Amino acid sequence: MWDGPAGWLGPAEWEAVRLSARVALWATLVSLPFGILVAHVLARREFPGKQVLNGLVHLPLILPPVVTGYLLLLALGRRGPVGQWLEAWFGIVVAFRWTGAVVAAAVMAFPLMVRAIRLAIEAVDPKLEQAAGTLGASRLWVFLTVTLPLILPGIIAGAILAFAKAIGEFGATITFVSNIPGQTQTMPLAIYAFLQVPGGQEAAARLATVAIVIAMAALLLSEFIARRVARMVGGR
Amino acid sequence: MTLALQIRHRFDGFELEVEVTSPPGVTVLFGPSGSGKTTLVNAVAGLLRPDAGRVAVGDWVLLDTAARRFLPPHRRRIGYIFQEGRLFPHLTVRQNLAYGRWFAPRNARPESQERVVDMLGIGHLLSRRPGALSGGEKQRVAIGRALLSAPRLILADEPLAALDEARKAEILPYFERLRDEVTVPILYVSHSSAEVARLATTVVALKGGKVAAIGPPGQVLGDVGAVGARSLASVLTARVMAHHTDGLSELDSAAGMLLLPRIAAATGATVRVRIAAHDVILSRTMPKGLSALNVLTGTIADIRPGQGPGALVVLTVGSERLTARVTRRAVAALDLAPGQVCHAVLKSVAVAPEDVGGAKAGCGAPLPDPLPL
C-alpha cells in the first residue's frame, strides 16, 4: 500500500481519510441507481403523490442535519422498526457501524444527486424518446439507448456532487452513528475531535488541507469529465 | 398492400370521423391545420388511443377497438418520418440508420442498407454526427432510418414543412423514389398541394375532421369543396420531349404542348405537372402578342360561380381537364358558357420546379372519372 501521506498524516488521521473516502464512494455508488430512478420518475411521470415524493427527497437538504440523523437513528437503530427488520432478515446492522455512516452520507447527498440528474433528464427532448419508440424500442430500451447516454454528463455531475457532499457530511453522521475512531470517525468528525483536545490543532489543519484538496480535485474532475462526455454525446 | 383506416375520436369539442381504404402507394392526407391530420396520424402511430377505430395494413392489424387490440407504438412497425428529423444526437449517421434494424423482428427483411444509403445519397455522411448535418441531409438520414427499421407502413408527418424552398426541392425527389422503389405503403401528411400533386397515388382531403374527398390527385385537387379555391389545381401527366438551350423544357401532354422552366427529369421521362387554377388566364380568341408561351385550346365543360368575386371554369383540353379560377365579372364580360371553345393561357414561369415531378405510380392515364360537379 502507498504510504506517502501516511507518513505525513498520523495513523489516526490517515484512517479517518481512508474511512471517509470509502464511506463517500459507497454512499455514491449505492444511491446512484436510486437517484437515476427517482430523477426519471420526477422528470417524466405524473402520478398522485409526486409532490410528496419530491418533498421527501429534498427533506435532508432543508432539515437540520441533526434531525435527519436522529430520524435515521429512530428508524434504523437496533430498536427501530427498519433496523429490527434488517437485522432479522438480512443480519445487517447499520447503527454505530461504518455502513451506518454510508447510509447517513447517502441520505444527505441524495437530493443533490437527484437534482442534477433530473435537470439533465428534463433537458432531453421527449420527441427523441418517442422517435426511438416508433423505431421499435421498448420503454426500457429507449431509456438505455437514448435517455441514458444523453444524460450521462448530468449523472456524472450528480455523482461527483454527491461524493463531495458525502465526504463532508457531519451532523447526520455524528448523530446517527456517533464518533468512533476506526468505525465511524470520518474526516470531518476527526477534525472536530482533534479540535476538542489540546494540541490537536496541527492534525486538524492537516486533515483540513486534505479536505480542501479532495474537494478541488472532485470539482475539476467533474468539469473535465462532463465536458468530455458532453462533446461525445452531443458533438459533431 | 392496402391501408385501411377507420377512426372515431372526440376531444375538446372536435370530432374526427374518418374511414379510408387506400390502394398501395402514397396516400396523402391533405388539409389545413385543425382538419384532424395530426390526430389521425397519432392514432395510426399509437401515440393516441382513439374512442373507436381500426387500423390495418394488409392483414397486419395495429388497432381494433372492437377486438380490444391496441399495439403499443414500439410494436407497430411503423417507419415514422417526423417533421424535424429527430435524429439521435449522440449517435453517428451509421448508428442512427442501424437503430431501427436492431429492434426489428428476426424474420423481418429490411431493405439493404447499401441500397438505401445509395438511394438517399448519404454515403459520405455515415461517420458524421447529426449536429454536423444540414437540414436537408438530416431529413434524408431520417428517411433512411425509418426505411431500415423494416416497417410495414411508412408514416411521414409533413416531412418538408420545416425546410426552406431549396431544401424541399432537394428532398422531394427522394420521396418520389421511395414511392416508386419501395413496396411498403406510405401515409404522407401535407398541407401543400404541390407535394400532393407530385407524390400522391391517392389523396384524402380532410376538412373539419371528416373526409371531404378521396381519389387520385387530379380529381381531388380539382374539387373546390374539398381543397378550397386557393389550393385548387389541375394535374397533367406529360412526357419530357426536349430540354432547350434557353433554359426551357418542352413537354407533351394530352392537353397539348407545354414549355416550362428547365425541369430535373430526363428526356423521355413521364412527369406530373401541377397547374394552379389561379395561374390560368382564359381568352375567347386565340391570343396574339402575349408574352405567355403556353396556350391550350379546349371547350368549356362547366362554370361554377363561387361565393365571392371568383368563378371556376373547367375546360376539357384533349383528354385532360384544366381548371381556371377567374372573376365572375370576367365570365360575364367574355360571355363564357359551357360548350364554347376557349383558350387557356399559362405563363411558363408560373409553374415552379416543385410543381413538376416524376410520375410513376397510378397517374399514367387520364382521370378515370369526370370532376365531381
HADDOCK unambig.tbl for C-alpha pairs under 7 A between the chains (distance, minus, plus):
assign (segid A and resid 128 and name CA) (segid B and resid 86 and name CA) 5.73 0.50 0.50
assign (segid A and resid 128 and name CA) (segid B and resid 88 and name CA) 6.77 0.50 0.50
assign (segid A and resid 131 and name CA) (segid B and resid 86 and name CA) 6.71 0.50 0.50
assign (segid A and resid 133 and name CA) (segid B and resid 73 and name CA) 6.19 0.50 0.50
assign (segid A and resid 133 and name CA) (segid B and resid 74 and name CA) 4.75 0.50 0.50
assign (segid A and resid 134 and name CA) (segid B and resid 73 and name CA) 5.56 0.50 0.50
assign (segid A and resid 134 and name CA) (segid B and resid 74 and name CA) 5.01 0.50 0.50
assign (segid A and resid 134 and name CA) (segid B and resid 78 and name CA) 6.28 0.50 0.50
assign (segid A and resid 134 and name CA) (segid B and resid 79 and name CA) 6.88 0.50 0.50
assign (segid A and resid 134 and name CA) (segid B and resid 80 and name CA) 6.43 0.50 0.50
assign (segid A and resid 135 and name CA) (segid B and resid 74 and name CA) 6.37 0.50 0.50
assign (segid A and resid 135 and name CA) (segid B and resid 79 and name CA) 6.61 0.50 0.50
assign (segid A and resid 135 and name CA) (segid B and resid 100 and name CA) 4.78 0.50 0.50
assign (segid A and resid 135 and name CA) (segid B and resid 149 and name CA) 6.29 0.50 0.50
assign (segid A and resid 136 and name CA) (segid B and resid 74 and name CA) 4.08 0.50 0.50
assign (segid A and resid 136 and name CA) (segid B and resid 75 and name CA) 5.90 0.50 0.50
assign (segid A and resid 136 and name CA) (segid B and resid 77 and name CA) 6.60 0.50 0.50
assign (segid A and resid 136 and name CA) (segid B and resid 100 and name CA) 6.32 0.50 0.50
assign (segid A and resid 136 and name CA) (segid B and resid 103 and name CA) 5.23 0.50 0.50
assign (segid A and resid 136 and name CA) (segid B and resid 104 and name CA) 6.57 0.50 0.50
assign (segid A and resid 137 and name CA) (segid B and resid 74 and name CA) 5.58 0.50 0.50
assign (segid A and resid 137 and name CA) (segid B and resid 103 and name CA) 6.12 0.50 0.50
assign (segid A and resid 138 and name CA) (segid B and resid 74 and name CA) 5.89 0.50 0.50
assign (segid A and resid 150 and name CA) (segid B and resid 90 and name CA) 6.85 0.50 0.50
assign (segid A and resid 232 and name CA) (segid B and resid 90 and name CA) 6.95 0.50 0.50
assign (segid A and resid 233 and name CA) (segid B and resid 89 and name CA) 6.80 0.50 0.50
assign (segid A and resid 233 and name CA) (segid B and resid 90 and name CA) 4.23 0.50 0.50
assign (segid A and resid 234 and name CA) (segid B and resid 89 and name CA) 5.40 0.50 0.50
assign (segid A and resid 234 and name CA) (segid B and resid 90 and name CA) 5.25 0.50 0.50
assign (segid A and resid 235 and name CA) (segid B and resid 129 and name CA) 6.95 0.50 0.50
assign (segid A and resid 235 and name CA) (segid B and resid 131 and name CA) 6.46 0.50 0.50
assign (segid A and resid 236 and name CA) (segid B and resid 128 and name CA) 6.63 0.50 0.50
assign (segid A and resid 236 and name CA) (segid B and resid 129 and name CA) 4.92 0.50 0.50
assign (segid A and resid 236 and name CA) (segid B and resid 130 and name CA) 6.83 0.50 0.50
assign (segid A and resid 236 and name CA) (segid B and resid 131 and name CA) 5.02 0.50 0.50
assign (segid A and resid 236 and name CA) (segid B and resid 132 and name CA) 5.15 0.50 0.50
